[in-house]
Amino acid sequence: MPNGNIKYIGFYDSDTYAEENRNSFLAATNKMDYICQAIVATDNKVEIISPSWTANKKGYYHKRTSTIGEGVTLTCGPTFGANGRLLRYIRILWSWIWLFGYLIKNINSKETIIVYHSMMIISPIMLAKKIKKFKLILEVEEIYQDVKEYSQLMQKNEYKLFQIADCFIFPTELLNEKINKSNKPHTIIYGTYKVEQERKYKFNDERIHCVYAGTFDPRKGGAIAATVAPYLSNNYHIHIIGFGSEDETRSIQQLISEVAKTSDCTITYDGLLKGEEYIKFLQSCHIGLSTQTPDAKYNNTSFPSKILSYMANGLRVVSVRIKAIEMSSIGDALYYYEDQTPEAIAEAIMSIDINKPYDSKKLIKKLDEKFVHSIKKMLEN
């Protein structure tokens, strides 16, 4: 299907319209950006259709369409500010109705659309699919009911959506085995395979700089990364960067402040960094930390996107030993620890000789070429 226009549905917005404060998530938008680039590389164009509603308490924001990259446009639905529970529910319902109407009006039965799986858009997608019978490529990052509690109806609908999909994009083979019981066409993408050019930014203090970049959700490992500092010497510096709710951010800052009092190793909270700032910061460091809780249910099926982000910027990666990571194409390039303790993580960090030759970017480039080939095949068939 060369020179087609592929519709890609997901919660997305551009920083250009930051004042509209629409709900979207950095990890998701980064991955969507990369997949768009891969699709454009197959001689197709992409229209992102975003039902994202505003988190503002007042104001009305019109539907808009804008060009956000070469071969990529973004259409955001109308939304309005809401102050009060009832209005907030109506705001979500309004976005669902708009998305359903847009799909019915603008999609035909021969089209292929990609949907970034979300519990918040299952109903309009399933209904539109039933009526228009388009080909659905479902991008599934994780089974959300494994991560968070939902009603029985929503749990049932999540699996119904899996059943009606025609093809899948998964982050791990393990998730494919769990969901894709009918062995439908699928492709695997661990995360963003965009190799970053060398920015030549480095800290000049002769220390080994380690960074945890990601969510401050206590279930995802940011807190334990901070507690590693007391087990490292003053040759090391740990940086914590990322995002979370106000409470989560406050909690991690307090933890860092307490840990710093008893550590020879320097530990700092360096805020939320995006774009060029984020890339330069990563490239200033030597080691990336992927320290999520090993016994969490989602670990069997999801892949930490931060690992790819670290490797695309040339960092070595310390990770908890999880099957989904170890079995992946990059499993042999990582440094593992067995026990979820600060001591074990510190040992893994100290085992790394940063003077040895290391080229993670070459590995990521191969994954990029492989994914572009596989997504092209999926769109053509």
C-alpha positions in Angstrom: 0.0 0.0 0.0 2.6 2.6 -1.0 1.8 6.3 -1.1 -1.2 5.7 1.1 -2.5 7.8 4.0 -2.4 5.8 7.2 -4.6 6.9 10.1 -3.1 6.5 13.5 -5.3 6.9 16.6 -3.9 7.7 20.0 -3.7 10.3 22.7 -1.3 12.9 21.3 -0.7 16.6 21.2 2.0 19.0 20.0 4.0 21.3 22.4 2.9 24.1 20.1 -0.5 24.0 21.7 0.7 23.4 25.3 -1.8 26.0 26.7 -4.6 23.6 25.7 -3.2 21.1 28.3 -4.6 18.0 26.5 -4.0 14.6 28.0 -1.1 12.8 26.5 1.9 10.9 27.8 5.5 11.5 26.9 6.6 7.8 26.5 3.5 7.2 24.2 4.0 10.3 22.0 7.7 9.5 21.6 6.9 6.0 20.4 4.2 7.3 18.1 6.6 9.8 16.6 9.0 7.0 15.8 6.4 4.8 14.3 5.2 7.7 12.2 8.8 8.2 10.9 9.0 4.5 10.1 5.7 4.5 8.2 6.8 7.6 6.2 10.0 5.7 5.3 7.8 3.2 3.6 6.4 5.9 1.2 3.2 6.4 3.1 1.8 9.4 4.9 0.3 9.5 8.4 -2.6 11.3 9.9 -2.6 11.1 13.7 -6.2 11.4 15.1 -6.2 12.4 18.7 -9.3 12.4 20.9 -7.2 14.0 23.8 -9.3 16.2 26.0 -8.1 19.2 27.9 -7.3 19.0 31.7 -8.1 22.7 32.0 -11.0 23.8 34.1 -12.4 26.3 31.6 -12.1 27.3 28.0 -13.2 25.8 24.7 -10.7 24.4 22.1 -11.8 23.8 18.5 -10.9 20.8 16.4 -7.7 21.5 14.5 -5.4 19.9 11.9 -1.7 20.8 11.7 1.4 19.5 10.0 3.9 18.2 12.7 6.5 16.6 10.6 7.4 15.4 7.1 4.5 13.4 5.9 2.7 13.6 9.2 -0.4 15.6 10.2 -2.2 15.8 13.5 -6.0 16.2 13.9 -7.2 16.9 17.5 -10.8 16.8 18.3 -12.8 19.6 20.0 -12.7 19.8 23.8 -13.7 22.0 26.7 -12.6 22.8 30.2 -14.5 21.2 33.0 -14.8 22.1 36.7 -16.7 19.4 38.5 -17.1 15.6 38.2 -20.2 15.6 36.0 -18.7 18.0 33.5 -15.5 16.0 33.4 -17.5 12.8 32.5 -19.3 14.7 29.8 -16.0 16.0 28.5 -14.7 12.4 28.0 -18.0 11.3 26.4 -17.8 14.3 24.1 -14.4 13.1 22.9 -15.7 9.6 22.4 -18.6 10.8 20.3 -16.3 13.0 18.2 -13.8 10.2 17.6 -16.6 7.7 16.6 -18.2 10.3 14.3 -14.8 11.2 12.7 -14.0 7.5 12.0 -17.5 6.8 10.5 -17.2 9.8 8.2 -13.6 9.6 7.2 -12.7 5.8 7.0 -13.7 3.2 4.4 -13.7 -0.6 4.6 -10.5 -1.0 2.6 -8.5 1.3 4.9 -5.9 0.2 7.4 -5.8 2.1 10.6 -3.4 1.9 13.6 -4.7 2.3 17.1 -2.5 2.9 20.1 -4.3 0.7 22.7 -5.9 2.7 25.5 -8.7 1.8 27.9 -10.2 5.2 27.3 -11.1 4.7 23.6 -12.1 1.0 23.4 -15.8 1.7 22.9 -15.7 4.1 20.0 -13.0 2.0 18.2 -15.0 -1.3 18.6 -18.2 0.3 17.4 -16.6 2.0 14.4 -14.8 -1.3 13.5 -18.1 -3.1 13.6 -19.8 -0.7 11.2 -16.9 0.2 8.8 -15.0 -3.1 8.9 -11.6 -1.5 8.3 -8.4 -3.3 8.9 -7.2 -2.7 12.5 -3.5 -2.8 13.5 -3.6 -2.6 17.3 -0.5 -1.3 19.0 -0.5 -3.0 22.5 2.1 -1.7 24.9 0.7 -3.6 27.9 -2.4 -5.3 29.2 -3.7 -2.4 31.3 -5.8 -4.5 33.7 -2.4 -6.1 34.7 -1.3 -2.7 35.9 -4.4 -1.1 37.3 -7.8 -2.2 38.6 -10.7 -1.7 36.2 -14.4 -2.7 36.2 -15.3 -6.1 35.0 -16.9 -4.6 31.9 -13.7 -2.7 31.0 -11.6 -5.8 31.6 -13.9 -7.8 29.3 -13.8 -5.0 26.6 -10.0 -4.9 26.7 -9.8 -8.6 25.6 -12.7 -8.0 23.1 -10.6 -5.3 21.4 -7.6 -7.8 21.2 -10.0 -10.3 19.5 -11.2 -8.0 16.8 -7.8 -6.7 15.8 -6.4 -7.9 12.4 -2.7 -7.3 13.2 -0.6 -6.3 16.2 2.3 -4.2 17.1 3.8 -5.5 20.4 6.8 -4.5 22.6 7.7 -8.1 23.4 7.3 -11.6 22.0 6.0 -12.6 25.4 3.0 -10.3 25.0 2.4 -11.7 21.5 2.2 -15.2 23.0 -0.2 -14.0 25.6 -2.7 -12.0 23.5 -2.3 -13.3 19.9 -3.8 -16.7 20.3 -4.9 -16.9 16.7 -1.4 -16.1 15.4 -2.4 -13.0 13.5 0.3 -11.0 11.7 2.4 -9.0 14.2 5.6 -7.1 14.5 7.8 -6.4 17.6 9.1 -3.0 18.5 10.7 -2.6 21.9 10.7 1.2 21.8 12.1 4.1 19.8 14.9 3.0 17.5 16.0 6.5 16.6 19.8 6.7 17.0 20.8 10.1 18.2 23.8 11.9 16.7 26.7 12.6 19.1 26.2 16.0 20.8 29.6 15.9 22.5 28.2 16.9 25.9 29.9 15.4 28.9 30.3 16.3 32.6 33.9 17.3 33.2 34.3 16.2 36.8 35.9 12.7 36.1 33.0 11.0 37.8 30.9 8.2 36.4 27.4 9.6 35.9 24.4 7.3 36.2 20.9 8.4 35.3 17.4 7.1 36.0 15.0 8.7 33.5 11.3 7.8 33.6 8.2 7.8 35.8 8.2 8.4 39.5 5.4 6.0 39.9 6.6 3.9 43.0 5.7 0.7 41.2 8.1 1.5 38.3 11.5 1.7 40.1 12.4 5.4 40.4 12.6 5.3 44.2 15.1 2.3 44.4 17.4 4.0 41.9 17.7 6.9 44.4 18.6 4.6 47.3 21.6 3.1 45.4 23.8 6.2 46.2 24.9 5.2 49.7 26.5 2.0 48.2 28.6 3.9 45.7 31.8 5.8 46.2 32.4 9.5 45.5 33.6 8.5 42.0 29.9 8.3 41.0 27.0 10.7 40.5 23.4 9.5 40.3 20.9 11.7 38.5 17.1 11.3 38.8 15.1 12.8 36.0 11.5 12.2 34.8 7.8 12.8 35.6 5.1 11.9 38.0 2.1 13.4 39.9 2.7 16.2 42.3 2.8 13.8 45.2 5.1 11.3 43.4 7.5 14.1 42.5 7.5 15.6 46.0 8.1 12.1 47.4 11.1 11.4 45.2 12.6 14.8 46.0 12.3 14.2 49.7 13.9 10.7 49.3 16.8 12.1 47.4 17.3 14.8 50.0 17.4 12.2 52.8 19.7 9.8 50.8 22.2 12.6 50.0 22.8 13.1 53.7 24.5 9.7 54.1 26.1 9.3 50.7 29.6 9.8 49.4 28.2 9.4 45.9 26.5 12.6 44.7 22.7 12.3 44.0 20.6 15.0 42.4 17.1 15.5 41.2 17.4 17.2 37.7 13.7 17.7 36.8 11.7 16.8 33.7 13.7 17.2 30.5 12.4 17.0 27.0 13.6 17.1 23.4 17.2 18.4 22.9 17.6 19.1 26.6 16.9 15.5 27.4 19.2 14.1 24.7 22.1 16.3 25.7 21.6 15.3 29.3 21.6 11.6 28.6 24.7 11.9 26.4 26.4 13.6 29.4 26.0 10.4 31.4 27.7 7.0 31.1 25.2 4.5 32.6 21.4 4.3 32.3 19.4 2.7 35.1 16.3 0.5 34.4 15.3 -0.5 37.9 11.6 -1.4 37.7 10.1 -3.8 40.2 10.9 -7.4 38.9 7.8 -9.2 40.3 5.2 -6.7 38.9 2.7 -8.5 36.7 3.3 -6.3 33.7 7.0 -7.2 33.5 6.2 -10.4 31.6 4.7 -8.5 28.7 6.0 -5.0 28.6 9.5 -3.6 27.6 11.0 -0.6 29.4 11.2 2.1 26.8 14.0 3.9 28.7 16.4 1.1 27.8 16.2 1.9 24.1 16.4 5.6 24.9 19.6 5.0 26.9 21.1 2.8 24.1 20.2 5.2 21.3 22.3 7.8 23.1 25.3 5.5 23.6 24.8 4.6 27.3 25.5 1.3 28.9 22.4 0.0 30.7 22.0 -1.6 34.1 18.7 -3.6 34.4 16.9 -6.0 36.6 16.9 -9.5 35.0 13.5 -9.9 33.5 12.6 -12.5 30.9 11.1 -10.0 28.4 14.4 -8.0 28.4 16.8 -11.0 28.5 15.1 -12.8 25.6 15.1 -9.6 23.4 17.5 -8.9 20.6 19.4 -6.5 22.8 19.4 -8.8 25.9 23.1 -9.7 25.6 24.2 -6.0 25.6 22.9 -5.2 29.1 24.4 -5.5 32.6 22.0 -7.3 34.9 21.4 -7.5 38.7 19.5 -10.3 40.3 18.0 -8.9 43.5 15.9 -5.8 43.8 18.2 -4.2 46.4 20.3 -1.1 46.3 23.4 -3.2 47.1 22.8 -5.4 44.1 22.2 -2.5 41.7 25.4 -0.8 43.0 27.4 -3.9 42.4 26.1 -4.1 38.8 27.0 -0.4 38.3 30.5 -0.9 39.7 31.1 -4.0 37.5 31.1 -1.8 34.4 34.4 -0.7 32.8 33.4 2.5 31.0 36.8 2.5 29.2 36.0 -0.7 27.3 34.8 -0.2 23.7 31.0 -0.2 23.5 28.6 0.6 20.6 24.9 0.4 21.4 24.0 2.7 18.6 24.9 0.1 15.9 22.6 -2.4 17.5 19.7 0.1 17.6 20.3 1.0 13.9 19.8 -2.7 13.0 16.5 -2.8 14.9 15.4 0.3 13.1 16.0 -1.3 9.7 14.2 -4.5 10.7 11.1 -2.6 12.0 10.7 -0.4 8.9 10.8 -3.6 6.8 8.2 -5.3 8.9 5.7 -2.4 9.1 6.0 -2.0 5.3 5.1 -5.7 4.9 2.2 -5.4 7.3 0.7 -2.3 5.6 1.1 -3.9 2.1 -0.7 -7.1 3.1 
